[in-house]
């Protein structure tokens, strides 16, 4: 849990510093929004289909 909080803190600092050097607004493309919205669920679904149904009881 500390690793997650530490990485989030470092990412926050990095984005803050980057924003100070690049003050222009960030234009988000619709493809990027769709990718960020649907890729985690698709990857999790693929992983579950690949490993969840391949279990063999010994």
PyMOL commands that set and color helices and strands:
alter all, ss='L'
color gray80, all
select helices_A, chain A and resi 2-21+30-52
alter helices_A, ss='H'
color red, helices_A
deselect
rebuild
show_as cartoon
